[in-house]
Amino acid sequence: MNKKKIVVIGGEVLPLGMKLAGVKESYTAEGPEDAEKLLRSLFERNDVGVIVITEGLAGSIKDRRVRYKMENSIDPLVISVAGYNEKQVGEGTLRRLILRAVGIDIMGEKK
């Protein structure tokens, strides 16, 4: 079984923090165009399992194909997190990711 990498795309703070946490591959995106270019190249690779990107950059992606891939891809799974000085805006983000990856709502409410 091949091990897949976690790759981080963000401003200056997130990639640095993730490197300190042990993530080997992280990129600082200068803007939306740079983030789109990085995402396209990461989607083509077979060794990437998870892409972590700041919500600000994820929300600024204009290319519809890249946005669609970000929102619907399971391999690699794309996770958006709040960047430095950003509020977390995605409600139920973890729930949606689990549903997308597993195919069932394991966090369903009890009746």
Summary of the structure (lengths in Angstrom):
residues: 111
radius of gyration: 14.2
end to end distance: 39.9
largest distance: 47.1
contacts: 297
relative contact order: 0.17
helix: 41%
strand: 21%
